[in-house]
């Protein structure tokens, strides 16, 4: 069975690789956010702050994990199993590392709850169950930190008490992400059905739904892969746990990058489709805008699709409404 120290070492290596991939997506996403100079409303600030907070926490977790591993294997090279003894001495450092991961998970979960709230036109009913799951996330995360704090020096980190709290925490965040993804996809699908026949067939509204589902699938698959060894008490869980901060950041930034650059499995280079979030508590509609100059120059007919908020019962905005709302809505 893989020892705790070896799993921590392998995890630190994998975490560094995942962080490098996340960093590239983060920089691209940040460039996309900052390039929307005319769309600096409150939603834009929220997206920017969330991206920066996640970057700070993910970077901190990576630095702390690598520092702990280096210290464990170089602190006392003479004593047998010195790395295991060092890493199993659970103190403030271990709690801080775990707390960092729990914090970044909660930040990402709260933001996806906000996405549900925004996409459903500011509906508290739609966001009620996700909000309860997010609250459960916070509570179980705090209980997990408390369980680690109560571990005596030399105790197994995958003991029954800690493992139980960890599995419950992972299960809640998995349930939250699956539920929010379904709610967002359902809203997009319903709006797409209303839009059928009213707009040109060149508009691929389903692209946005595909991107959201695929990004959530990456995170959900990794969570499931981590829950299994955690429940079985296998130290492989620590290899996967170290990778998770980078996966959280990748899943979050991937939506921004792919929507901002118009990339999907069914699209070529062209105008982006984007989820738009606004503060109005009104119905949600798909809004069409004028194709970008680059697309017109290349002869492409594709039109970017935006998910925005409005009051039209048929889900479509008039030309005058689109012009008015252009300055008020935000692309994600």
N, C-alpha and C positions, 0 to 999 in steps of 0.2 A: 504494500500500500504506500502511496506517495506520502512522504513525511510533510509536516506542516511547513518546515523551513524551505524544502524544495518546491512545494506548491507556491509559496510566497515568492521565491526567486523566479520561477516560470511565469507567475502572474505579473511580476514587475516588468519582465521583458515584453510580454504580450500587451501589457498596459501602455508601455512606451510606444509600441507599434500602432496601437489603436489611437493613441493621442496624436501621433503624427498625421494620421488620416483625418482625424477630427479637426486638427488645426487648419488643414487645407480647406475643409468645408466651412469652418468658422470664418476664415479670412474672406472667402468668396461671399458668404452670406452677409458679412459685415459691409462689404463693398456694395452689395445690392441694396441693403437698408439705407446706407448713407447716400446712395446715388439718387434716392427719391427726395430731392430737395424740396419739391412743392408739396410733399405729403408728410409734413412733420407735425401731425396732430398728436393727440394723446395716445391712440393705438400704436403709432410709430415709436413713440417714446417707450411704451411698454415692451414692445418687441425688442428694441435695442437694449433696454435695461436687462431683460431676461437673458438675452444672448450674452451680455457682459458678465452677469452674475454666474451663469453656467460656466462660462470660460474660466472665471476666477476659481470656482469650486473644483472643476475638473482638473485644472492645472495644479491646484493645491494638493488634491488627492494623489496625483501622479508623483509630485515631488516628495510628499510624505512617505508613500509606499517605497519609492526607490531609496530614500534616505534610511528607512528602517531596514531594508534588505542589505544595503551596503554595511550598515553598522552591525547587523547580526552576523555577517560572515567575516568581518574584519576586526571585531571588537576583541575576541579571544580565540585566536586560531589554534591554540594548543589544547584547550579543554575539549573533550569529546562532546559532540552534540551541542556545542556552544550556541549555534544559531537557533536551534529549537528552544533552548533555555531562554535566550534573549527575547525571541518573538512571543513566547508563551508567558512572559512576564507582563501581564496585562495591566497597563497603567493609563495615565492620561493620554499618552501617545496613541495607544490602540483605540481608545474611545474617540479621540479627535479624528483619526482616520475613518472610523466607522461613521461618526457623526457627519463628516464631510460628504460621504456618499449618500447618506440618508437625506441630508439637506438638499443636495443637487437633484435627487430623485423627487423630493417634494416640490421643489421649484418647477421642475418640468411638468409634474402632474397638475399643479395648480394652473399652469398656463394652458394646458390642454383642456381643463375645465372651462377656462375663459374662452377658448376657441369654440367650445360647444355653445356657451352662452351667447357669443357674438353671432355665430352662424345661424342660430335659431332666432335671430332678431331680438336679442335681449330677453329671452324667455327664461324666467326663473324656474318654471316647471321642468323644462328640458335639462337644466343644469342642477336640479335638486339631487337626484341620485348620484351623479358624479361628484357633487360637493360632499355628500355623506361619505363616499368612498375616499375622497381626499382627506377628510377629517380622520377617518379610520387609519389612513396612511400615516398621518402625523402622530397619532396615539401609539400605534404599533411600533413606529420608528423610535419613539421615546422609550418604550418598554424594552426594545432591543438593546439600546444603549445602556439602560439600567441593568439588564441581564449581563452584559459584558463587564460592566463596572463591578458587579458582585462576584465575578470569577476570581478565585484565589490564584496566586502565582503558581504556575506549573499545571494548572487545570487544563483539561482538554477544551480547546476553543469550539469544538463541534459537539459539546455536551448537549444533553437532551433539552435543557432549559433554553439555551441560546439558539439551538437549531429550531426549536418550536417557534420562538419569536421571529426568527429570520424567515422561516417558511410563510408565516402568517403575513409578515410585511411584504414579501415578494408577491404573495397571492393577491393582496389588496391592490398593489400597484399594477399588477398584470390585469386584474379585473377592470380597474379604472381605465387603463389604456385601451383595452378591447371595447369596452362600453362607449367611450368617447369617440373612438374611431367609427363604430357602427352608427352613432348618432350623427356625426358629421357627414358620413357617407350617405346616410338616409336622407338628410336634408338636401345634399347635392343631387341625389337621384330624383327626389320629388320635384325639385326645381327644374331639372333636366327634362322630366316628362312634360311639365307645363310649357317648357320652351320649345319642344319638338313641333316643327311645322311653322313656327313663328320667326325663326332665324335661319340663316343659311346653313346648309349641311357641312360647310367647311369649318364650322365652329366645333371644336372638340371639348365640350364641357366635361365629359367623362375623364379627361386627362387629369384634372385636379383631384378627382376622387381616387384615381389610380395611384397618384403620387402619395396621397395621405395614407392609403391602405398599405402600400409597399413600405413606407417609412415605419409605420406602426408594426408591421409584420417582422421587421428586422429586430426591433426592440423586444417584442413579445416572444419571438423564437429564442432569443438569448436568455430571457427571464425563465422560460420553461426549462432550458438546458441547465440553468443554475439551480432551479428548485429541486430537480431530481437528485443530484449528488448531495445537496444540503439535507434533504429528508433522509437520505441513506447514510449520512455521516461520513461521506467520502471527502478527502481533502482536495479533490479536484474542484470543489466549489470555490476555493480561494483563488484558483487560476482564473475562473470565470468571473468571480467578483471583482478582481482587479481590472478586468476588461470593461466591465459595465459602465463606469463613468464615461469612457470614450464612446461607447455605444449610445448612451443617452444623448451626448452632444451631437453625434453623427445623425441620429434619428431626427433631432430637433433642427439642425442646420440643413439637412438634406432637403427638407420641405421648402425652405427658403430658396436654396440654390436651384433646385429643379424647377420650381414654379417661376422663379425670377429669370431663369434662362430658357424656359419653355421646353425643357427636356422631359420626355416620357418614352416608354417603350413603343408607343404608336405615333410618335411625332418626329419630324425632322427639324432642323434648325429653323427657327421662326419666332414669332411673337409669343410671349409667355402667357400662360393662363395663371390667374392669381386669385387667391382667397382674399377678399376684402373684409376687414372688420371695422365696424363703426360703432359709435356710442348710442345711436338712436335705438329706442325700444320699439321697433316696427318690424314689418314683415321682411323676409329675405328674398332677394331677387338676383337673377343673373343679369349682368349689365354688359353690353357690347360696346366697344369703343373703336375708334379708328385705328386701322393697322399702322404699325410703325413705319417710318420712312424707309428703313432698310428693307422691309418686306415689300413695299410698293416698288422700290427700285429694282428688286430682284424678280418682280412679277408675281409674287406670292399673293394668294387671296385669303390666307388664314387671318382670322380676327381674334385678338386676345379675348379671353372670357374672364370676367370678374364676378366674384360673389360679393354683393354689396347689399345695403339695406334701403328699403323704400316702402311706400305705402300702397303700391298698385296691387290690386287683387289678382291680376293675371300674371304677376311675376315678372313683367317686362317693363322697362323704363322707356319713356318717350325720349326723343332727341333732346328736347329742352331740359328734361330732368337729368339726362346724362351729363349735359354741359354744366348744370348747376352742381351736381354731386361730384364732379371730377375733382374739385378742389377740396372736398370734404372727406372723401374716403381714402383708405390706405391700402396699398398692395402689400401682400405678404409673400 
